[in-house]
Amino acid sequence: MEKSYWEKMAPKYETEIFDVLKNDASGKIVKSILSFASKKKSIIDIGCAVGKWMPVLAPNFGKVQAIDISAKNLKIAAQKYKQFDNISYERVDMSASTVRKQKYDAAICINAILTAHLKKRNLFFKHMASFIKKGGDLVLVVPSLESKLYSHIIANKFNVDDAKNDKAPTGKRAITQIRYIKDGVTDIDDVPTKHFLKEELDLLLTLEGFKVLEIEKIKYNWNTEFHKPPTWLKNPKPWDWLVVAKKK
């Protein structure tokens, strides 16, 4: 998912991109953010997109920095949340070799580390860590590889959404998908998207100087995965990973 993709998606973001805040029925993400919120603190929303988390952040922190790779996303966010005077917006490419040095008391990053490219992901994690002060807090949400594979297994076993009619990739596409899956990359709406293992997240954040406090599931309904989920399909539900960590 490159800059061009997000610029193209910006005008239809509300209808085309999965809304984590709306679908987190448990409210765990908001609770995690509020657990360290303070008007005396600054926070950065890394990959803020059209600013869905601004109504959570702006009233509870003294300063909010919202960054995204898409200038169009940022323009939409700024227009939507004019009522908040403590938000600054800036276009930042987290996969660039260098980014402007800036430090905050806390950070959130909600389903923004999605690129299929390993080098770009490594830079993203590096820059994310550099934005947070020592002792600062991080709330991170990413797609779960375990959940994605589980959904594929359910679909294939029980022919959900006519999975048996899906055409297997061939040629170069098949080779690319085999290479991708070894790195946890699988398609969302035909776009190669990174998904993470629980243990992988723990390792990556530890290497970047974080102490991982908890990793838990943010569970969603099955209609987020399938057009026509079977009525008997209950638990375990599909999920993203929620990570709460502190910068050492």
C-alpha positions as a Markdown table, in Angstrom:
| # | Residue | x | y | z |
|---|---|---|---|---|
| 1 | Met | 0.0 | 0.0 | 0.0 |
| 2 | Glu | 1.8 | 3.0 | -1.3 |
| 3 | Lys | 1.2 | 6.8 | -1.2 |
| 4 | Ser | -0.7 | 6.6 | -4.5 |
| 5 | Tyr | -3.1 | 4.0 | -3.1 |
| 6 | Trp | -4.0 | 6.1 | -0.1 |
| 7 | Glu | -4.4 | 9.3 | -2.1 |
| 8 | Lys | -6.8 | 7.4 | -4.4 |
| 9 | Met | -8.7 | 6.0 | -1.5 |
| 10 | Ala | -9.0 | 9.2 | 0.5 |
| 11 | Pro | -12.3 | 10.5 | -0.9 |
| 12 | Lys | -14.0 | 7.1 | -0.3 |
| 13 | Tyr | -12.1 | 6.1 | 2.9 |
| 14 | Glu | -15.2 | 6.2 | 5.1 |
| 15 | Thr | -17.0 | 3.5 | 3.0 |
| 16 | Glu | -14.1 | 1.5 | 1.7 |
| 17 | Ile | -11.7 | 1.1 | 4.6 |
| 18 | Phe | -12.4 | -1.0 | 7.7 |
| 19 | Asp | -13.4 | 1.1 | 10.7 |
| 20 | Val | -11.5 | -0.3 | 13.7 |
| 21 | Leu | -12.9 | 2.2 | 16.2 |
| 22 | Lys | -16.5 | 1.5 | 15.1 |
| 23 | Asn | -16.0 | -2.3 | 15.1 |
| 24 | Asp | -14.2 | -2.6 | 18.4 |
| 25 | Ala | -17.3 | -3.5 | 20.4 |
| 26 | Ser | -15.3 | -4.2 | 23.5 |
| 27 | Gly | -13.9 | -0.7 | 23.6 |
| 28 | Lys | -10.5 | -2.1 | 24.5 |
| 29 | Ile | -8.5 | 0.3 | 22.3 |
| 30 | Val | -10.1 | 3.4 | 23.7 |
| 31 | Lys | -9.7 | 2.1 | 27.3 |
| 32 | Ser | -6.0 | 1.5 | 26.6 |
| 33 | Ile | -5.5 | 5.0 | 25.3 |
| 34 | Leu | -7.4 | 6.6 | 28.2 |
| 35 | Ser | -5.4 | 4.6 | 30.7 |
| 36 | Phe | -2.4 | 7.0 | 30.2 |
| 37 | Ala | -4.2 | 10.0 | 28.9 |
| 38 | Ser | -3.5 | 13.5 | 30.4 |
| 39 | Lys | -4.0 | 17.1 | 29.3 |
| 40 | Lys | -0.3 | 17.5 | 30.3 |
| 41 | Lys | 0.8 | 15.0 | 27.7 |
| 42 | Ser | 1.4 | 15.0 | 23.9 |
| 43 | Ile | 0.4 | 12.2 | 21.6 |
| 44 | Ile | 1.1 | 11.3 | 18.0 |
| 45 | Asp | -1.4 | 9.4 | 15.8 |
| 46 | Ile | 0.9 | 7.6 | 13.3 |
| 47 | Gly | -1.1 | 6.9 | 10.1 |
| 48 | Cys | -4.1 | 8.9 | 11.2 |
| 49 | Ala | -5.8 | 8.7 | 7.8 |
| 50 | Val | -9.0 | 10.8 | 7.9 |
| 51 | Gly | -8.7 | 11.3 | 11.6 |
| 52 | Lys | -11.2 | 8.8 | 13.1 |
| 53 | Trp | -9.3 | 8.8 | 16.4 |
| 54 | Met | -9.2 | 12.6 | 16.8 |
| 55 | Pro | -12.4 | 12.7 | 18.9 |
| 56 | Val | -10.7 | 10.3 | 21.3 |
| 57 | Leu | -7.3 | 12.0 | 21.4 |
| 58 | Ala | -8.0 | 15.8 | 21.2 |
| 59 | Pro | -10.3 | 16.0 | 24.4 |
| 60 | Asn | -7.9 | 13.9 | 26.5 |
| 61 | Phe | -4.4 | 15.1 | 25.5 |
| 62 | Gly | -2.8 | 18.6 | 25.6 |
| 63 | Lys | -1.3 | 18.3 | 22.1 |
| 64 | Val | -2.1 | 16.0 | 19.3 |
| 65 | Gln | 0.1 | 15.4 | 16.2 |
| 66 | Ala | -1.6 | 13.7 | 13.4 |
| 67 | Ile | 0.6 | 12.3 | 10.6 |
| 68 | Asp | -0.2 | 10.3 | 7.5 |
| 69 | Ile | 1.4 | 9.5 | 4.1 |
| 70 | Ser | -1.7 | 10.9 | 2.2 |
| 71 | Ala | -2.1 | 14.7 | 1.9 |
| 72 | Lys | -5.7 | 14.2 | 0.9 |
| 73 | Asn | -6.4 | 12.2 | 4.1 |
| 74 | Leu | -4.9 | 15.0 | 6.2 |
| 75 | Lys | -7.0 | 17.6 | 4.4 |
| 76 | Ile | -10.2 | 15.6 | 5.1 |
| 77 | Ala | -9.3 | 15.2 | 8.7 |
| 78 | Ala | -8.5 | 18.9 | 9.2 |
| 79 | Gln | -11.9 | 19.8 | 7.7 |
| 80 | Lys | -13.8 | 17.3 | 9.8 |
| 81 | Tyr | -12.3 | 18.3 | 13.2 |
| 82 | Lys | -12.1 | 22.1 | 13.0 |
| 83 | Gln | -13.6 | 22.2 | 16.5 |
| 84 | Phe | -10.3 | 21.0 | 18.0 |
| 85 | Asp | -7.5 | 23.6 | 18.3 |
| 86 | Asn | -4.9 | 21.3 | 19.7 |
| 87 | Ile | -4.3 | 19.1 | 16.6 |
| 88 | Ser | -1.4 | 19.6 | 14.1 |
| 89 | Tyr | -1.4 | 17.8 | 10.8 |
| 90 | Glu | 1.7 | 16.8 | 8.9 |
| 91 | Arg | 2.4 | 14.6 | 5.9 |
| 92 | Val | 5.1 | 12.0 | 6.8 |
| 93 | Asp | 6.2 | 8.9 | 5.0 |
| 94 | Met | 7.1 | 6.4 | 7.6 |
| 95 | Ser | 9.0 | 4.3 | 5.1 |
| 96 | Ala | 11.4 | 7.1 | 4.1 |
| 97 | Ser | 15.0 | 6.7 | 5.1 |
| 98 | Thr | 14.8 | 9.7 | 7.4 |
| 99 | Val | 12.0 | 11.6 | 9.1 |
| 100 | Arg | 11.9 | 14.8 | 11.1 |
| 101 | Lys | 13.0 | 14.3 | 14.7 |
| 102 | Gln | 10.1 | 14.8 | 17.1 |
| 103 | Lys | 9.3 | 13.3 | 20.5 |
| 104 | Tyr | 5.9 | 12.7 | 22.2 |
| 105 | Asp | 4.7 | 11.3 | 25.5 |
| 106 | Ala | 2.6 | 8.7 | 23.7 |
| 107 | Ala | 1.7 | 7.3 | 20.3 |
| 108 | Ile | -1.1 | 5.4 | 18.7 |
| 109 | Cys | -0.8 | 3.5 | 15.4 |
| 110 | Ile | -4.0 | 1.8 | 14.3 |
| 111 | Asn | -3.7 | -0.6 | 11.3 |
| 112 | Ala | -1.2 | 1.6 | 9.6 |
| 113 | Ile | 1.8 | -0.8 | 9.3 |
| 114 | Leu | 0.4 | -2.6 | 6.3 |
| 115 | Thr | 3.1 | -2.5 | 3.6 |
| 116 | Ala | 4.1 | -5.7 | 1.9 |
| 117 | His | 7.8 | -4.5 | 1.8 |
| 118 | Leu | 10.0 | -5.7 | 4.6 |
| 119 | Lys | 12.5 | -2.8 | 4.3 |
| 120 | Lys | 9.7 | -0.2 | 4.5 |
| 121 | Arg | 8.2 | -2.0 | 7.6 |
| 122 | Asn | 11.5 | -2.0 | 9.3 |
| 123 | Leu | 11.8 | 1.7 | 8.8 |
| 124 | Phe | 8.3 | 2.2 | 10.0 |
| 125 | Phe | 9.0 | 0.5 | 13.3 |
| 126 | Lys | 12.3 | 2.3 | 13.7 |
| 127 | His | 10.7 | 5.8 | 13.1 |
| 128 | Met | 7.7 | 4.9 | 15.3 |
| 129 | Ala | 10.1 | 4.1 | 18.2 |
| 130 | Ser | 12.0 | 7.3 | 17.6 |
| 131 | Phe | 8.9 | 9.4 | 18.1 |
| 132 | Ile | 8.2 | 8.2 | 21.7 |
| 133 | Lys | 10.0 | 9.6 | 24.7 |
| 134 | Lys | 11.6 | 7.2 | 27.2 |
| 135 | Gly | 8.8 | 5.9 | 29.5 |
| 136 | Gly | 6.3 | 6.9 | 26.8 |
| 137 | Asp | 3.3 | 4.7 | 25.9 |
| 138 | Leu | 2.3 | 3.0 | 22.6 |
| 139 | Val | -1.0 | 1.6 | 21.5 |
| 140 | Leu | -0.6 | -0.4 | 18.4 |
| 141 | Val | -3.2 | -2.3 | 16.3 |
| 142 | Val | -2.3 | -4.5 | 13.4 |
| 143 | Pro | -4.0 | -7.3 | 11.3 |
| 144 | Ser | -3.5 | -10.8 | 12.7 |
| 145 | Leu | -2.0 | -13.4 | 10.5 |
| 146 | Glu | -3.5 | -16.2 | 12.7 |
| 147 | Ser | -7.0 | -14.7 | 12.2 |
| 148 | Lys | -6.5 | -14.4 | 8.4 |
| 149 | Leu | -5.4 | -18.0 | 8.0 |
| 150 | Tyr | -8.2 | -19.2 | 10.3 |
| 151 | Ser | -10.8 | -17.3 | 8.1 |
| 152 | His | -9.3 | -18.9 | 5.0 |
| 153 | Ile | -9.6 | -22.4 | 6.5 |
| 154 | Ile | -13.2 | -21.8 | 7.5 |
| 155 | Ala | -14.0 | -20.4 | 4.0 |
| 156 | Asn | -12.4 | -23.4 | 2.2 |
| 157 | Lys | -13.8 | -26.1 | 4.5 |
| 158 | Phe | -17.4 | -24.9 | 4.5 |
| 159 | Asn | -17.4 | -23.1 | 1.1 |
| 160 | Val | -18.3 | -19.8 | 2.7 |
| 161 | Asp | -19.0 | -17.1 | 0.0 |
| 162 | Asp | -18.5 | -19.9 | -2.6 |
| 163 | Ala | -14.9 | -20.2 | -1.8 |
| 164 | Lys | -14.6 | -23.3 | -3.9 |
| 165 | Asn | -15.1 | -21.2 | -7.0 |
| 166 | Asp | -12.1 | -19.0 | -6.3 |
| 167 | Lys | -9.5 | -19.4 | -8.9 |
| 168 | Ala | -6.1 | -20.4 | -7.7 |
| 169 | Pro | -3.3 | -18.1 | -8.8 |
| 170 | Thr | -0.9 | -19.2 | -11.5 |
| 171 | Gly | 2.4 | -18.2 | -13.0 |
| 172 | Lys | 4.2 | -15.2 | -11.5 |
| 173 | Arg | 1.2 | -14.3 | -9.3 |
| 174 | Ala | 1.4 | -17.7 | -7.7 |
| 175 | Ile | 5.1 | -17.4 | -7.1 |
| 176 | Thr | 4.6 | -13.9 | -5.6 |
| 177 | Gln | 1.9 | -15.1 | -3.3 |
| 178 | Ile | 4.0 | -18.0 | -2.0 |
| 179 | Arg | 6.9 | -15.6 | -1.3 |
| 180 | Tyr | 4.5 | -13.2 | 0.4 |
| 181 | Ile | 2.8 | -15.7 | 2.7 |
| 182 | Lys | 6.2 | -16.7 | 4.1 |
| 183 | Asp | 6.5 | -13.1 | 5.3 |
| 184 | Gly | 3.0 | -12.9 | 6.6 |
| 185 | Val | 1.6 | -10.9 | 3.6 |
| 186 | Thr | -1.8 | -11.9 | 2.3 |
| 187 | Asp | -4.4 | -10.0 | 0.3 |
| 188 | Ile | -7.1 | -7.7 | 1.5 |
| 189 | Asp | -9.4 | -6.8 | -1.4 |
| 190 | Asp | -6.6 | -7.9 | -3.8 |
| 191 | Val | -4.1 | -5.6 | -2.1 |
| 192 | Pro | -1.0 | -7.4 | -0.6 |
| 193 | Thr | -1.2 | -6.5 | 3.1 |
| 194 | Lys | 1.1 | -7.4 | 6.0 |
| 195 | His | -0.4 | -9.5 | 8.8 |
| 196 | Phe | 1.4 | -10.2 | 12.0 |
| 197 | Leu | 2.0 | -13.1 | 14.4 |
| 198 | Lys | 1.7 | -12.4 | 18.1 |
| 199 | Glu | 5.2 | -13.6 | 18.8 |
| 200 | Glu | 6.5 | -11.6 | 15.9 |
| 201 | Leu | 5.1 | -8.4 | 17.4 |
| 202 | Asp | 6.6 | -9.1 | 20.7 |
| 203 | Leu | 10.0 | -9.6 | 19.1 |
| 204 | Leu | 9.9 | -6.5 | 16.8 |
| 205 | Leu | 8.9 | -4.1 | 19.5 |
| 206 | Thr | 11.4 | -5.5 | 22.0 |
| 207 | Leu | 14.2 | -5.0 | 19.4 |
| 208 | Glu | 13.0 | -1.3 | 19.0 |
| 209 | Gly | 13.4 | -0.7 | 22.7 |
| 210 | Phe | 9.9 | -1.3 | 24.0 |
| 211 | Lys | 8.6 | -3.3 | 26.9 |
| 212 | Val | 5.5 | -5.1 | 25.7 |
| 213 | Leu | 2.9 | -4.9 | 28.5 |
| 214 | Glu | 0.1 | -6.8 | 26.8 |
| 215 | Ile | -1.0 | -8.3 | 23.5 |
| 216 | Glu | -4.6 | -9.2 | 23.1 |
| 217 | Lys | -7.3 | -9.8 | 20.6 |
| 218 | Ile | -9.7 | -7.1 | 19.3 |
| 219 | Lys | -12.5 | -9.3 | 18.2 |
| 220 | Tyr | -14.9 | -8.5 | 15.3 |
| 221 | Asn | -18.1 | -10.0 | 13.9 |
| 222 | Trp | -17.8 | -12.6 | 11.2 |
| 223 | Asn | -19.6 | -10.3 | 8.7 |
| 224 | Thr | -16.3 | -8.3 | 8.6 |
| 225 | Glu | -14.7 | -11.3 | 6.9 |
| 226 | Phe | -17.6 | -12.9 | 4.9 |
| 227 | His | -20.5 | -11.5 | 2.9 |
| 228 | Lys | -22.7 | -14.4 | 4.1 |
| 229 | Pro | -21.2 | -16.0 | 7.3 |
| 230 | Pro | -23.0 | -19.2 | 8.4 |
| 231 | Thr | -25.4 | -18.6 | 11.2 |
| 232 | Trp | -23.6 | -21.4 | 13.3 |
| 233 | Leu | -20.3 | -19.6 | 13.0 |
| 234 | Lys | -19.6 | -18.1 | 16.4 |
| 235 | Asn | -16.3 | -18.3 | 18.3 |
| 236 | Pro | -13.5 | -17.8 | 18.0 |
| 237 | Lys | -14.3 | -14.6 | 16.1 |
| 238 | Pro | -11.8 | -12.9 | 13.7 |
| 239 | Trp | -9.5 | -10.5 | 15.3 |
| 240 | Asp | -6.7 | -7.9 | 15.1 |
| 241 | Trp | -3.9 | -7.7 | 17.6 |
| 242 | Leu | -3.9 | -4.9 | 20.1 |
| 243 | Val | -0.4 | -4.2 | 21.6 |
| 244 | Val | 0.2 | -1.9 | 24.6 |
| 245 | Ala | 3.9 | -1.2 | 25.2 |
| 246 | Lys | 6.1 | 1.3 | 26.9 |
| 247 | Lys | 9.4 | 2.8 | 25.6 |
| 248 | Lys | 12.3 | 1.7 | 27.8 |
